[in-house]
Amino acid sequence: MAHPKRRHSATRGRKRRTHYKLTPPNVVDCPHCHSPRLPHHVCTQCGYYNGRQVIDQAEA
């Protein structure tokens, strides 16, 4: 197994970790009720997905 002969500097480790970051979730408006929702997910407010009602909010 590989074993480093010399210690890497802190800068070198930090340069490698520059891409370790979180990205905010992409939020879009529901075309039916205009509330925020995740893309390709059923709207939690009205229960619509792809132009048709999938979940009846009266039961939920």
Secondary structure, DSSP 8 states (H G I E B T S, - for coil): ----SS---HHHHHHHGGG--------EE-TTT--EE-TTS--TTT-EETTEE-S-TTT-
